[in-house]
Amino acid sequence: DFSEEELGAEYEETIARQLGALAAALDDLLATTRHGARLAMGGRVVLVGRPNVGKSSLLNALAQRDTAIVTAIPGTTRDLLREEILIHGLPVELVDTAGLRQAGDAVEAEGIARAHKILESAQFVLLVADAASGWQAEDSEILAALPARPRLVLWNKADLAPRPPPGPEGEKSLAVSARSGAGLEELRAAMAGGLGWTDSAATPFSARRRHVEALENCHRQLQQAKGLHQRQAPAELVAEALRLAGSHLAEITGQVGVEDLLGKIFGSFCIGK
């Protein structure tokens, strides 16, 4: 139990400051944990576009090996081609798809159907267009049919065009050349950003799902304690919220650090008298 003496204004400010510092520290910890989870899981990036815009060449360039057969014949890629690559330490599944058009035969039609299906599970979409021939009506049709996913219009064959042609309004775009390698580093950075990777100063780390849940529960109890204190609730209620926060932390550490947590907050006045 707490003494019935009124806490001075300086103590109230200290408690508020300590609660805020703990909540902020836990915010940072949760952010790096979620970032680490994204890094561990990686993401799927799907290359899509009309035939012969260089999707397979881009797959090969990014994978740094000849995974896909590349020819000047439209419709060469008929099935999904997948490559696992690392971008800034982030595991990425890169998927090349059949060129989207009116199918010439049953095999190509199946490849196009699979392309549409894989787009539903993409975390990031690269809509590849031909910088040499410019934006076409077919490109607009493909863009309109894309699912709601983060995406980038990719002007390939930039080595054949003095500057990127005008593209669809409101769409982010980047000019690259699979042949020369120009713009590929910028493309890797754009892909990592589209998958949620951020270049923060904090080092991300992975955590088990139950540990993340314990941190989230601890954070909720700290926010509860802050709210109670701001509403000038009895100190016993604030302390109880902190005890619960400490018990959630103990699920991770294996140690019951409740008294340490309470001591950090309420060390300026008497507890247990």
N, C-alpha and C positions, 0 to 999 in steps of 0.2 A: 504494500500500500504506500501511497505517496503522502507526505506531510501536507497538512492543510494550509500551510503558508503559501501566500500568493507568490508566484514566480515574478521576478523583476523583469523589466522590459529587455534588459541585456540578455537574460537567459532565454526569453522567448525568441529573440533574434538569433541567438546561437543555435537553438533547436531547429528553427526554420532553415538556417544556413546549412546545418549538418544534414537535415533531411533532403534538402535540395541537392547537396553534393553527392549523397549516396544514390539518389535517383538518377542523377546525371551519369555517374560512373556505371550504373547498371544499364542505362541507355546505350552507352558506348560499348559495353560488353555484349549486349544483345545484337547490336549492329554488326560487330565483327564476327559474331557467331553465325548470323544469317548470311553474311558475306562468305564465310567459310563453307557453309552448306551449299551455296551456289557454286563455289569453286569445286567442291567435291562432286556434285551432281553433273556439272557442265551443262551443255545445252545442245539443241539441234538447230542447225542453220540449213535452210533449203534454198537451193538455186532454182529459179523458175524463169521462164521466158519463152519467146517463140523460137522455132528451130534456127540453128546456125548463127546464134548471137555470141557463141563462145562460152557457154556454161561449162562444158566438159573441159575446155582449155583452162578455165579458172579453177576447176576442181583439181586438175593436175598441178597447176602452178602453186596453189595453196598447200596441197599435200606434198609437193616437191617430188612427185614421181608420176609416171604415166599409168594412172589407174583407168582412165577412160580412153576409149578409142576416139580419136579426133579425125574427122574427114570433112571435106567441103560439101558432102551430101547431106541435105536436110533430113532429119529423122534418124540419124545414126544411133543416138541413144534411145533405147526402147524400154529400158527397165531402170529402176532406181539403182544408183551407184553411191556407195557410202564410203567415207573415209573418216577415220578418227585422227584428229590433229590437236595440237596444243597451241593455244593463243594466250600469251601472257600467263602461262601456267594453268589456264582454264581448259579442261577437256571439252572438245567440240566435235560433235558428229556432223560432218558436212555431207549433204545429200544432193546429188545431181539428179535431175529429172528429165523425162522426155520433153521435147519441145512441144508447147501447147499450140495445137492447130486442129483443123479438121483431119481426122485420122485417115491414112491411106489404106490401111488393112486392119485386120482383127488384132494382130500382135501390137501394132502401134497404138490402137485404141485402148488396149489393156494397159500399156505403159502410161498413156495420158491419164487414164482413170486412177492409176496408182499415184501419179503426180498430184492430182487433186486431193487424194486421201492423205498423203504424207503432209500436205500443207496444214491440215487440221492439227497436227501434233508438233508443228514447228514453233520454236521460241523466237526465231528471227528469220525474216524472209529477204532474200536478195533477188530483186526483180532485175534481170540482166537485159539490157537493151544494147543495140549496135550504134556506137558513136559515129560510125562512118555513114550509115544510112538514115540516122535520126529516128525520132519517135514516130511510130507507125500506129495505124488504127488498131492493129492486133495487140500492140502493147497496151493501149487503153482498155481493150476488152479484158486482157489478163489482169490488169490492175483492178478493174472494177469487180472481178470475181474473187480476189484474194480475201481470205478470212481476216478478221481484225487481229493482226499481229504487228509487233514492231517490224519495220521494213526499211529498205534502202533501195533506191533506184541506182543501178550500177551500170555506168556507161563503159562497156568493154570496147576493145579495139581503139582506145584513145590515141594510139600511135598512128592511126590512119586519119585522124581528124585534127585540125589545128586547134580547135577548142570544143568542149562539150556542146552539143546542140541543145536548144531549149527543150525542157521536159515538162512533165505534168505539174501544174501549179500546186504548191503546198506540199510537195514531196521532197524529202531530203535526197540528195544524189551525190555520187562520187564517180570520177573518171579514173579508169584503170586500164592497164594493158596486160593481158595474160601472156602475151608474147614477149614483151620487153621487161615486165615486172614492175613497171611504173605504177605507183599508187597502191601496191599490195600491202605495204606497211600501214598506210592509212586505212585500208580495208580491214586489216586485222584488228586495228584499234576500234573501228566502227562496229565490228562484229562483237568484240568483247563488251563494248558499252551497251549494245543492243541486248546482250544476254545478262546485263545487270552487274558486270564487273566494274568496280571503281578503284581508282588508284589512290587509295587513302593511306595516310601515314600509319594507321594501326595495322598490325599484322593479323590477317584473318585466320581463324582456326575452326576446326570441325568439332562438333559436340554431338553426343547422342541425343536422340529426340527427347528422352525423358529429362535430360539435363537442361535442354532448352525450355521445356515446359516448366521445370522448377525455377529457372531464372525468370520466366514470364510471370509465374505466380508470385515470386518474391517482389518483382517490379510492381505488380498490382497492389500488394500489401503496403509497399512503400508509398505509393500514390495515395492509398487510403489513409495512411498515417499523416501524410502532408495535408490532405483535405481536412482531416479531423483537427489537426493543429491550427489550421487557418480559420476554422469555424469556432475555435476556442473551446473544443470539447474537453471533457475531463482528461487529465494526463493518463489515467488508467486505460482509457480507450486507445489513446495513441500508443501506449506501451504494448497493449495487446496486439495491435496491428504489426508492431515491430517484432514481437515474439513470433507471430505467424510468418513474417518475412524471414526471420532467422531459421525457422524450422524448414522452410523451403530450401534455403541455402544448405542446410545440413543434409538434405537429400543428395547433394553433389559431393560435399566435402567429407561426409561421414562423421562429422563432428558437430556437436550442438553448440553453436556459437551465439546463442541467444543473449546470454548475459554480456558477452563482449559487445554485441550490437546495441543493447540497451545502455551499457556503460558509455559507449561512444556518444550517444544522443543525450542521455540524462545524467552524465557525470557531474554536472554542475549543481545538482541538488540531491536531496536525500531520497533513497528508495528503501522501503522496508521498515520504516519507523511508524 
